[in-house]
Amino acid sequence: MSYLTGSAVIAISYKDGVILGADTALVYGSTRKVFDYSRLVDIGGKTILGFTGDEADFRETLREIDELRRTARCYGDSQLGAEGLHGFLSTRNYQARCEMTPIYNSFLVAGMDKGSPFLGVTDVYGTQFTVPFFATGIGKYYVMSLLRESWRPDLTREEAVEVVRQGLTILAYNTSTAIQDYVLGHVSSEGVEISGIQKLELNWEIASYKDASLRV
């Protein structure tokens, strides 16, 4: 059993694909325990799966997805795409919730559907929907306004990456569970790319409370 959890994942679609971002921390309560864990995973070279919540439940999710894909190969069925994976996770989370054994994960599923960007959301209750942009976990409160203001159908890849970086910066400044190390994921008709660990440039000199302890 794991009590380590991951924080927000941010995603935004652009005209040719989807960009995702997540910091690399796993926390125990609000104590940071792991600093280099990628919460974006390549599924079959065509889909990226990102999660918020319990890391142990996510490992079990990956095991079930691998079993599902292996069974499909054995029977010669088509491989699980982004839309199919989204449906599977939603049904699974809903069933677990109804059986009072909830899976403590929210998921973002990004891929391409009939040549168009696909971004699906599934929460711990099995609620599912598709959107052009989203942020899970505490990101819903801190980052969604930025995504709403920034998204447009003709957004370029460079602009989408910058929006995601801005969202991760907001989280790093304002939440105790986020850190400045992060990974980016990119999915398009050309396939999947997940970056190595990168660092946000943070400037704590702007903090209004910086010298508060010295004041009388």
Secondary structure, DSSP 8 states (H G I E B T S, - for coil): ----EE--EEEEEETTEEEEEEE--EEETTEEEES----EEEETTTEEEEEEEEHHHHHHHHHHHHHHHHHHHHTT-----HHHHHHHHHHHHHHHHHTT----EEEEEEEEETTEEEEEEE-TT--EEE-SEEE-TTHHHHTHHHHHHH--TT--HHHHHHHHHHHHHHHHHH-SS--SEEEEEEEETTEEEE---EE----GGG-TTTTGGG--
